[in-house]
Each structure stands twice: as structure tokens, then as C-alpha cells.
């Protein structure tokens, strides 16, 4: 997936890594976070802050989605930095 992003010269839209594995519960919940399973990643957290729509590049978003990732931009509480490889857990 990141090879595709590099090949398409879109790496400038994925400059900041906000984390992947972190054993914790979801913010404001008792439910275990997908970060605790290592199946999610946060990208560009400085400009894709929780509660905002963020600025994920549409082609980068499509690459992630084509590989089975769900974007936090679609969550009830917007989380545009967040990409996870599972849903409905």
C-alpha cells in the first residue's frame, strides 16, 4: 500500500505518523482500541485532528480503502487521522 503511495508520488500527503500499536481503550470508552490490536494507524495527526473533517488526500484515501481500510472520517465522532483494517468489531 505504501509502495503504491510512493509510486504515485503521494508520499507528501502521508508525512506524519501518529502511531499504530498502543495497548489502550478508545478515548471516552471502555472498548479496546483497534490500536491495541495493531490493526490501525494514525496519519498526519497535527492536521487531521479528532473532531474535524481533516484533509486526507482523495487518492491516498482510495488506496487505503482499496486495501480494506476504514477511515475514521466516517465515524460518528470524526477521527480523520485514523485508518483501521477492521470494522464492526
Beta strands, then each sheet from edge to edge (+ up, - down):
strand 1: 17-19
strand 2: 40-43
strand 3: 70-71
strand 4: 82-84
sheet 1: 1+ 2- 4+ 3-
end
